């Protein structure tokens, strides 16, 4: 999905799709185009952007790439959840479109179903894309899509609150220095931090930087590193550093809390850049620190261009031209600014967008160190693991179990769900 005020992280785990939007969008009717591959000089394109109608800059750009490839694009836009379901149905019926833009965790779902053409089969060169970003489109050593851009998480801060509390954001290098800063803010009579710990994929999405930043792996939810991450969040809630509302906070409600001007920090994403600039107080951004220093890997959001398998493989030559047009450095920058903001998925594209908007550097840095949720060849196992993880986080934050016991139970549930 592509609402600037919402995350593109996905709710994964429903029986049919294993991928739907993190921030729930109202279902919208398809905009433009047919529901099956069109004959002759028309190529069909599906994407999850119903808010961008036929007159939008996005639609015009898609059409332009079709024109450059010598064909007409017939575009259909679905709500993200409906798109993945429709794609699976089209695969069963044998009438898939030529191109589908998928939220990145859904790529492995369609690839696992045998629906997608690999980029090698298409003849598309992928080495120019950042390895950490394209990994979300890989399964069993094969690449099934290319990222049109990425967004991710960082810590926004209220500069006035930090200044009043004597906190220098540049001093935040690890968990210890962040914890010290939060305690200073509390001592100054302000609310230190808010985040989204809700019992959905959004909760996992926001917990992963701390989980990965401690050195934990999704294949071992109850490791000492994982427990340390949950103990950090748990201590913040117990000590009044974070509000009890984090148990039910979505990323949007978390952001609404931050915009009250009462919180020093809020964990949120690239999609809030414009909103932060328009806040009634000065804001800034710092990377989420790793436990012992450095930048924590943060999960990536964003869509991949994928190519469903076609009976007429002769169509791939034109499809390749369309994809190449959409992913030039200039094209990736245009996508990034159109969707306010996607960070381009290639180094050249990132340098170009920084030349135009240097204030995006913290987000470019965050994306460069980010990680796909389905990376490490987790593929369709991820949604099952994620559900076990967010359930464990909820148990700990609500006080119904210790972090260690909550994650021990989470690991057992993940193993049972994935059959490992």
Protein Blocks (a to p, Z undefined) as FASTA:
>chain_A
ZZfkbcfbdcehifklopacfbdcdddddeeiifbdcehjbccdddfbfklcfkbmklmm
mmmmmmmnopacddddddfklmmmmmmmmmmnopacfbdcddfklmmmmmmnopaccfkl
nopafklpcfklmmmmggehiafbdcfbdcdddddddfklmmmnopafklpmbfklmmmm
mmmmmmnopafbdcdfbfcfklmmmmmmmmmmnopafklmkbmklmmmmmmmmmmmmnom
acfklmmocfklmmmmmmnopafbdcddfklmmmmmmpcbdcdddddddfkgcjddddde
dddddddddfblmlmmmmmmmmmmmmgfklmmmmmmmnopaddfbfklmmmmmmmmmmlm
mmmmmmmmgccfkgghlmmmmmmmmmmmmmmmmmmmnopacfklmmmmmmmmmmmmnoZZ
